[in-house]
Amino acid sequence: MPEIFSTAPEDKTLAPDTLHTESRVLIIDDESMICESLETLLRLEGFVVASAADGEQGLHKLDEGVYDLVLLDLALPGQSGLEILHSIRERQPQLPVIMITAYGTVQNVVDAIRAGANNFTQKPWDNEKLLADIRSAIGRYRTEQENIHLKRALKQRYSFENIVGKSEAMLSVLDLVGQVAPSRSTVMIQGESGTGKELIAKAVHSHSPRRDKPFVPVNTGAIPSDLLESTLFGHVKGAFTSANATKKGLFEVAHTGTLFLDEIGTMSLDMQAKMLRVLQDRRFMQVGGTHEIQVDVRIIAATNVDLRQAVRDGRFRDDLFYRLNVITVDLPSLRNRREDIPLLAMHFLKRYCEENGLPLRVITQDALRILVDYDWPGNVRELENIIERCVVLSTGPTIGVELLPGHITGQSYSASMLEHTPNASLFDILEEVERRIITDRLERCNWNQTEAAEHFHIPLSTLNQKIKRLNIEIKKKNKE
């Protein structure tokens, strides 16, 4: 497992790689004894410490050096602590600041928080609590800074949005995307379900000369075979019973742009033959039509199945495979780029805290270690669903092991049920176990009930009956 945790046993917050460097703290307080006491406490804990006797000197040191946190006295000679806090926020909006005062009135706390303080502690302070607050604030700050730095680096290198990762595997993918995007070539994206194939397809499109033209995604596996031809090629009025008007197909909608064909490996052989002709000369006829339509469309296809094996098994046409397989982008599974898990977790944590109107949570070290060790069969999509779940269920500032589902932590459903409801009947326990198993599988399948039913080896109708009986709420699907 990559070294991503602080070695200090008291540090229970998410800690990125950069926390292995020494953390620097600036103390701004006019009382020399207070400064000396804080300096001794922090240096014994491995911090690099600097002190200033007033706000002006503190701002000068802040301009001259690099710090991870400021301990700021509220009552200072000359400019007040709140005035200095405003000046710090103008210089470094994200830098953590903990206010210290001997007069901890409610109004003081409110004023300090409104002015941008991250926390507030009263003299005399509790050493362990102060150290925990400092580590927590620095942990969040370092993680946010690493995310900002990584996204800035990726933007400078590729300008790719919503793609988080610093692993060699992902950087290699982005290198390849950067090379192929400007071309007209067909691209095949291969990867397990949930690895982000549509994100990569969008990155190819957005960095191509077609960036201002339509990007049209279609999940070919989710459309019944008898409707797929009409969906892709369109139909004329009266072509079939429900064809009350002529309708453009997605090939025509994507004209001059990009058509993204997801789950291409599920397409029927009959449809594959029709698709081959379109890829060869970019011509097709609408269902029921009598004249050909020519389009200028770039094709990006994606699959989570082994198409070479499908060709050998006779389930996929070899000529279509070679037509699609001009440039192949292989997306790594999340278990093969574990060093990206902390960054992705923080990315989703920030997103869902903002969406739910919550302050940014902190993932505990123990919870993060479990996330990094887990194999993630549902890949990035599963991680996103788990983080969203943790944010929604959290009631405090931290996300700990107790918020992770049982299949992540290794705790069995029945053990969890018995622990929390010791007087439950056997029927209640079995029903709850069934509910949790089905819910977990649906989360891993991005709430695709057909895919979940296939995993359980049961008919879709049976799964639907269980969902209704167990009152399981079906969530809106996330895009890859």
KOLVOLUM-667438 format. One line per 10 residues: for each residue z, x, y of C-alpha. Coordinates in Angstrom, 2 decimals. Layout:
REM KOLVOLUM-667438
Z:X:Y  ...
This chain:
REM KOLVOLUM-667438
0.00:0.00:0.00  -0.80:1.37:3.50  2.10:2.70:5.55  2.51:-0.02:8.13  6.27:-0.49:8.27  8.97:1.10:10.37  11.36:3.22:8.32  14.45:2.02:10.21  16.35:-0.34:7.86  17.44:-2.62:10.71
13.91:-3.20:11.90  12.83:-6.49:10.42  9.85:-7.21:12.66  6.16:-6.80:12.04  5.40:-3.16:12.72  1.86:-1.78:13.09  0.80:1.78:12.41  1.57:2.82:15.96  5.31:2.18:15.50  5.45:5.44:13.54
5.16:7.17:16.92  8.33:7.38:19.04  9.02:4.33:21.18  9.62:5.04:24.87  12.13:3.03:26.90  12.66:3.12:30.68  16.12:2.14:31.97  16.39:0.99:35.60  20.05:0.63:36.58  22.06:1.94:39.53
25.27:2.44:37.49  25.27:5.94:35.99  27.76:5.04:33.26  25.56:2.15:32.14  22.51:4.43:32.03  24.38:7.11:30.07  25.71:4.55:27.59  22.27:3.04:27.01  20.61:6.47:26.78  23.09:7.59:24.11
22.67:4.36:22.09  18.89:4.47:22.18  18.48:8.20:21.53  20.71:7.95:18.47  18.26:5.31:17.20  15.25:7.60:17.73  13.95:6.26:21.06  12.64:8.45:23.85  14.52:7.40:26.99  14.06:7.86:30.75
16.31:6.50:33.52  15.95:5.50:37.15  18.73:4.72:39.62  16.80:2.17:41.67  13.66:0.06:41.58  11.46:2.37:43.64  12.25:5.34:41.40  11.71:3.16:38.33  8.27:2.03:39.50  7.33:5.64:40.22
8.30:6.67:36.67  6.41:3.69:35.29  3.29:4.80:37.17  3.67:8.39:35.97  4.46:7.78:32.28  3.76:5.50:29.32  6.55:3.19:28.14  6.93:0.52:25.48  9.79:-1.40:27.13  11.85:-1.57:30.31
15.58:-2.34:30.48  15.99:-3.67:34.02  19.23:-4.40:35.88  19.19:-7.64:37.84  21.37:-6.35:40.71  19.80:-3.23:42.22  20.17:-1.59:45.64  17.23:-2.21:47.93  14.74:-4.35:46.05  16.36:-6.74:43.56
15.68:-6.67:39.85  13.51:-9.79:40.16  11.41:-8.14:42.86  10.97:-5.05:40.67  10.05:-7.33:37.75  7.27:-8.87:39.86  5.99:-5.36:40.64  6.08:-4.40:36.94  4.13:-7.53:36.04  1.47:-6.66:38.63
1.08:-3.21:37.08  1.45:-4.01:33.37  1.43:-7.77:32.62  2.17:-7.34:28.88  4.88:-4.65:29.03  8.16:-6.01:27.56  11.06:-6.24:30.05  14.64:-7.08:29.10  16.89:-7.98:32.04  20.51:-6.79:32.06
23.23:-8.21:34.29  26.96:-8.64:34.59  26.42:-12.11:36.05  24.65:-14.12:33.39  24.44:-17.52:35.05  22.00:-20.14:33.80  20.07:-19.87:37.06  19.77:-16.10:36.69  18.34:-16.51:33.20  15.88:-19.19:34.35
14.74:-17.08:37.32  14.28:-13.98:35.15  12.29:-15.80:32.47  10.11:-17.49:35.09  9.44:-14.11:36.67  8.20:-12.78:33.33  11.21:-11.28:31.58  10.92:-11.20:27.79  14.66:-11.47:27.20  18.03:-11.44:28.97
21.29:-9.74:27.97  24.70:-9.72:29.63  27.05:-6.80:30.20  28.92:-5.80:28.10  26.18:-6.12:25.49  26.33:-6.23:21.72  24.71:-2.99:20.50  23.18:-4.43:17.33  21.78:-7.50:19.08  20.36:-5.42:21.93
18.73:-2.99:19.49  17.28:-5.92:17.51  15.89:-7.48:20.71  14.36:-4.15:21.76  12.73:-3.55:18.37  11.43:-7.10:18.22  9.90:-6.89:21.70  8.35:-3.47:21.06  7.04:-4.64:17.67  5.24:-7.58:19.25
3.97:-5.44:22.13  2.62:-2.69:19.87  0.90:-5.22:17.61  -0.68:-7.02:20.56  -1.81:-3.70:22.05  -3.34:-2.61:18.74  -5.19:-5.93:18.49  -6.46:-5.57:22.07  -7.51:-1.97:21.44  -9.25:-2.86:18.19
-11.12:-5.81:19.68  -12.11:-3.73:22.70  -13.38:-0.98:20.41  -15.33:-3.46:18.31  -16.70:-5.13:21.42  -17.82:-1.78:22.83  -19.36:-0.90:19.51  -20.85:-4.25:18.51  -19.59:-6.97:20.90  -18.66:-9.00:17.79
-16.30:-11.89:18.45  -13.70:-13.27:16.00  -14.18:-10.40:13.54  -10.90:-8.55:12.99  -10.69:-5.42:10.89  -10.30:-1.66:11.08  -10.81:-0.80:7.41  -13.68:1.45:6.40  -15.11:-1.39:4.31  -15.37:-3.74:7.31
-16.57:-1.06:9.71  -19.36:-0.26:7.26  -20.34:-3.93:7.22  -20.40:-4.03:11.02  -22.48:-0.86:11.13  -25.04:-2.49:8.86  -25.01:-5.73:10.87  -25.56:-3.76:14.05  -28.61:-2.11:12.47  -30.27:-5.21:11.01
-29.50:-7.75:13.77  -32.39:-6.74:16.10  -34.98:-7.05:13.32  -36.79:-10.14:11.99  -35.82:-9.39:8.37  -34.24:-11.92:6.05  -30.60:-11.10:5.34  -28.59:-11.93:2.22  -24.80:-12.00:2.64  -22.82:-11.70:-0.58
-19.09:-12.16:-0.88  -16.33:-14.17:-2.44  -15.44:-17.57:-1.02  -13.43:-17.25:2.18  -14.52:-13.73:3.15  -16.23:-14.88:6.36  -19.91:-15.03:5.48  -20.74:-17.47:8.27  -19.00:-15.25:10.84  -21.23:-12.35:9.78
-24.31:-14.59:9.91  -23.39:-15.61:13.46  -22.88:-11.94:14.38  -26.39:-11.11:13.12  -27.84:-14.01:15.12  -25.89:-13.30:18.32  -27.10:-9.69:18.39  -30.72:-10.49:17.69  -33.49:-11.32:20.15  -32.95:-14.95:19.04
-29.40:-15.06:20.41  -30.25:-17.76:22.98  -32.05:-19.90:20.40  -30.48:-22.28:17.85  -28.20:-21.06:15.07  -28.34:-23.80:12.43  -25.94:-23.57:9.46  -26.36:-25.68:6.33  -24.21:-25.65:3.21  -26.85:-26.23:0.55
-24.18:-26.59:-2.12  -22.56:-29.54:-0.37  -25.77:-31.64:-0.13  -26.98:-33.56:-3.19  -30.28:-32.22:-4.54  -32.18:-35.44:-3.79  -31.16:-35.24:-0.12  -31.53:-31.49:0.40  -35.33:-31.56:0.75  -35.15:-34.23:3.46
-32.31:-32.36:5.18  -34.24:-29.10:5.32  -37.79:-30.35:5.88  -37.27:-33.76:7.45  -39.04:-37.02:6.57  -41.43:-39.53:8.06  -40.63:-43.19:8.59  -40.91:-45.13:5.35  -40.85:-42.07:3.11  -38.03:-43.67:1.13
-35.91:-46.82:1.30  -33.45:-45.71:4.00  -36.01:-43.73:6.06  -36.04:-46.12:9.03  -37.37:-43.49:11.43  -39.05:-40.09:11.36  -36.47:-37.31:11.39  -36.78:-33.58:11.93  -35.50:-31.26:9.22  -33.24:-28.29:9.88
-36.14:-25.83:9.58  -37.77:-27.56:12.55  -34.44:-27.79:14.43  -33.99:-24.03:13.98  -37.48:-23.20:15.31  -37.43:-19.82:17.19  -33.83:-19.37:16.06  -31.88:-18.70:12.86  -31.32:-20.92:9.81  -28.21:-20.02:7.80
-28.46:-21.21:4.18  -24.97:-21.05:2.70  -24.29:-21.29:-1.05  -27.97:-20.66:-1.77  -27.12:-19.97:-5.42  -26.41:-23.67:-6.05  -29.95:-24.80:-5.19  -31.91:-26.53:-7.97  -34.95:-24.78:-9.50  -37.26:-27.48:-8.15
-35.90:-26.97:-4.63  -36.11:-23.20:-5.06  -39.87:-23.48:-5.65  -40.31:-25.43:-2.42  -38.09:-22.99:-0.55  -40.17:-20.03:-1.78  -43.34:-21.41:-0.21  -41.62:-21.93:3.16  -40.24:-18.37:3.13  -43.69:-16.95:2.35
-45.70:-18.57:5.16  -43.14:-20.53:7.24  -45.08:-23.76:6.61  -43.85:-27.02:5.08  -44.49:-30.74:4.99  -41.94:-33.41:5.75  -41.01:-35.74:2.90  -43.73:-38.38:2.91  -45.76:-36.43:5.47  -49.47:-35.53:5.30
-49.74:-32.50:7.59  -48.06:-29.11:7.59  -45.58:-27.94:10.20  -45.31:-24.25:11.04  -42.07:-22.78:12.32  -40.74:-19.41:13.47  -37.35:-19.15:11.80  -35.23:-16.22:10.70  -33.47:-16.88:7.40  -29.95:-15.70:6.63
-28.72:-16.74:3.19  -25.25:-16.43:1.68  -23.80:-16.76:-1.78  -20.54:-16.25:-3.63  -22.25:-16.00:-7.03  -24.02:-13.08:-8.67  -27.67:-13.97:-8.05  -28.94:-11.15:-10.27  -27.00:-12.63:-13.17  -28.27:-16.10:-12.21
-31.83:-14.73:-12.39  -31.14:-13.29:-15.86  -29.67:-16.63:-16.94  -32.74:-18.52:-15.68  -30.74:-20.42:-13.04  -32.39:-18.73:-10.06  -36.03:-17.79:-9.52  -36.64:-14.06:-9.46  -39.44:-14.38:-6.88  -37.14:-16.29:-4.51
-34.37:-13.75:-5.11  -36.59:-10.86:-4.08  -37.87:-12.81:-1.09  -34.30:-13.40:0.10  -32.86:-10.05:-0.88  -34.59:-7.95:1.80  -31.34:-6.65:3.35  -28.05:-7.26:1.57  -24.66:-7.33:3.28  -21.79:-7.12:0.78
-18.56:-8.49:2.26  -15.39:-6.95:0.79  -12.64:-9.19:-0.54  -9.36:-9.15:1.38  -7.56:-7.38:-1.48  -10.01:-4.51:-1.03  -9.15:-4.08:2.65  -5.40:-4.57:2.70  -4.97:-2.49:5.85  -6.62:-5.38:7.74
-4.02:-7.94:6.60  -1.41:-7.21:9.35  -4.09:-7.41:12.05  -5.55:-10.63:10.63  -2.06:-12.12:10.25  -1.27:-11.36:13.90  -4.68:-12.71:14.98  -4.09:-16.05:13.22  -0.42:-16.10:14.26  -1.37:-15.87:17.93
-4.13:-18.48:17.54  -1.96:-21.11:15.86  1.07:-20.49:18.08  -1.18:-21.14:21.09  -2.79:-24.20:19.46  0.64:-25.68:18.69  2.13:-24.81:22.08  4.72:-22.47:20.56  6.00:-19.06:21.72  4.49:-16.18:19.76
6.33:-15.80:16.44  7.21:-12.50:14.75  6.50:-11.92:11.06  9.43:-10.23:9.34  8.90:-6.96:7.55  9.72:-8.49:4.16  7.26:-11.36:4.68  4.52:-8.98:5.81  5.05:-6.77:2.78  4.55:-9.81:0.52
1.36:-10.73:2.41  -0.01:-7.21:2.03  0.84:-7.07:-1.69  -0.66:-10.48:-2.56  -4.19:-10.45:-4.05  -5.63:-13.31:-1.90  -8.08:-15.04:-4.26  -9.03:-17.27:-1.29  -9.50:-14.22:0.95  -9.32:-14.48:4.76
-9.56:-18.26:4.71  -6.48:-18.48:2.47  -4.56:-16.07:4.73  -5.48:-18.17:7.76  -4.27:-21.35:6.04  -0.97:-19.69:5.06  -0.32:-18.43:8.59  -1.13:-21.85:10.06  1.28:-23.42:7.56  4.03:-20.94:8.48
3.59:-21.56:12.21  3.75:-25.34:11.81  6.86:-25.16:9.60  8.67:-22.52:11.65  11.67:-23.61:13.72  12.66:-20.23:15.17  11.13:-17.06:16.59  10.52:-15.38:13.22  8.41:-16.13:10.17  10.25:-14.99:7.08
9.81:-15.05:3.33  11.32:-18.54:3.12  8.29:-20.00:4.93  5.76:-18.53:2.51  4.59:-20.82:-0.34  5.89:-20.20:-3.85  2.62:-18.86:-5.27  2.71:-16.09:-2.62  6.34:-15.06:-3.09  6.33:-15.45:-6.87
9.03:-18.15:-6.83  8.15:-20.94:-9.24  7.75:-24.46:-7.92  10.31:-25.86:-10.34  12.90:-23.21:-9.39  12.37:-23.98:-5.70  12.66:-27.72:-6.35  15.87:-27.33:-8.37  17.37:-25.08:-5.71  16.75:-27.52:-2.86
17.23:-30.81:-4.73  19.68:-30.13:-7.60  20.14:-33.87:-8.31  16.42:-34.70:-8.55  15.21:-36.48:-11.68  12.79:-34.82:-14.09  10.05:-37.24:-12.95  10.64:-36.29:-9.29  10.52:-32.57:-10.10  7.29:-32.88:-12.09
5.69:-35.00:-9.37  6.66:-32.46:-6.69  5.37:-29.57:-8.79  2.05:-31.39:-9.27  1.85:-32.15:-5.54  2.45:-28.50:-4.59  -0.01:-27.14:-7.13  -2.77:-29.50:-5.98  -2.02:-28.86:-2.30  -2.07:-25.08:-2.81
-5.38:-25.26:-4.68  -6.90:-27.46:-1.95  -5.74:-24.95:0.69  -7.36:-22.10:-1.25  -10.60:-24.12:-1.51  -10.56:-24.90:2.22  -9.83:-28.57:1.35  -13.10:-28.88:-0.57  -12.12:-31.46:-3.21  -15.21:-30.86:-5.35
-14.45:-27.13:-5.59  -10.76:-27.82:-6.33  -11.68:-30.26:-9.13  -13.91:-27.59:-10.68  -11.02:-25.11:-10.63  -8.78:-27.67:-12.39  -11.59:-28.55:-14.88  -11.14:-32.25:-14.14  -13.56:-34.89:-12.75  -13.57:-35.32:-8.98
-12.54:-38.96:-9.42  -9.39:-37.87:-11.30  -8.45:-35.44:-8.53  -9.01:-38.14:-5.89  -6.70:-40.50:-7.79  -3.98:-37.82:-7.91  -4.37:-37.10:-4.19  -3.88:-40.79:-3.38  -0.95:-41.20:-5.80  0.85:-38.13:-4.45
0.12:-38.97:-0.79  -1.50:-35.58:-0.14  -2.96:-35.35:3.35  -6.46:-33.83:3.37  -6.94:-31.46:6.30  -10.14:-30.77:8.19  -12.15:-27.89:6.69  -12.20:-24.52:8.42  -15.48:-22.67:8.75  -15.77:-19.34:6.97
